[in-house]
Amino acid sequence: MDKRGKGENLEYLVRWKDESANEWVKAKYVAEDLVKDYEAGLEYAVAEAVVGRRLGDDGKYECLVKWVDLEEPTWEPVENVDSELVKMFEVNNNQAQPSVDNGLSTLGLSQDGPTIASA
């Protein structure tokens, strides 16, 4: 959430997933991927559910995500959305992997977009 200090005194303000109090943590104890994301300006948020899905202009799937702390849902690239929430949306909306070609191939949706597997 924030950072302070320099060198070996560098600390990051960490918001814990279990909602315990925010805490200043020495940089060496913070996961490298979190530091990289923070330094790149990326934000983390808690998603409540996937409420829609569409094919984006770039040909990749996007999910309409309802956030815990925002009133309006936003469209996000599927690779940025928790895969369990995507699966729950697919199951609840009967979007499980449909069969084609008399069951010899199946069309499925993965985080990378549509996939086709032949028997």
N, C-alpha and C positions, 0 to 999 in steps of 0.2 A: 504493500500500500504506500510505502514511503521508504526513504533511506536517509542515513546520516553517517557522518564520519568518513574517514579515508584509511586506505591501507589495511593494516590488521585490525583497526578499530571500526571498519565499515560494518554497519548493521542495517537490517531491513525490518520494517514494521510488518509483521505477519498477522493475517486474519486466519484463525484456525477454523477448519471445517466443522468442528463440533460446537462452534459458536462460543467457545470460551473467550476470555478477554484478549484483545489484540496485544501483541508482545514484540519488543525489539529483540532480534536474534542476530548473533554474529553471522556475517556472510558465509563463513566456512561451514556453518550448520544448515544453510538453506540450500535446497536442491538446485542444481545447476540449471535445469530447465525452467524453474520458476524465476530465477535471476535473469536468465536470457529473455524470457517473456516480459518481465517487468521492464528491463532495459530497452526492449523493443516497443514499449508502450501498449502491450496487450493487456486486456483486462479479463478477469475471471468473474463469472456470475453464476448464480444457482438457477438452473432451469427447472421448471415445474413439470412441463410436459411439451411434447410435440403435438401441435394442433393442425398441421397441414404440411403438404410436401408438393414441390413443383420442380420442373426441369428449368434450370436457370439459362440465361442467355449464352453462357459459356458451354452449355451441354452437360453440366454437372448438376446433380440433385441438390436442392436447398430445402431446409426444414423451417417451418414457421414455429418459432419457439415461444412459449409462454414462460416468462421469468417470474421468480418469486417476488422480486422487488420492483418490477415494472408493470404498469397497467397494460400497456400495448405490447403485443407480441412482435417479434422481429424475424426477418428472414435471415438464416445463417447457412453457410456451406455445411453440407452433411458431415464433413470430416471434423467440424468444430463442435458437433453435437454428441452427447453421450449416446453410445450405441444401444444401450438398454432402453432409453427413451424412444429411439427410432423404432426398435423392435416392438415396443408396446404400442406405438402408433399403428404400425403395420398390422399387428394382430387385431387390434380394436377396430380397424377399418377394413378388415378382410383384404389386405393387400399382401397376403402371403404369396410366395413365389408361384405364379401361374405356370401350368404346363403348356407346351406347344409341341407340334409335330408328333401327335399320337403318343405322348409320353416319352419320346426318344430324346428330347431336349427339354431343359427347363430354363426359364428366364427368371432371374432373381435380381434383387437389389442389394448391393453391398455399399459400404462407405465410399467405394470408388466409382459407383454408378452401376448400370445394368451389367450383368454377367450372363453368359450363356454357357451351359455345360451340356455336352452330348453324352448319351449312354453308349 
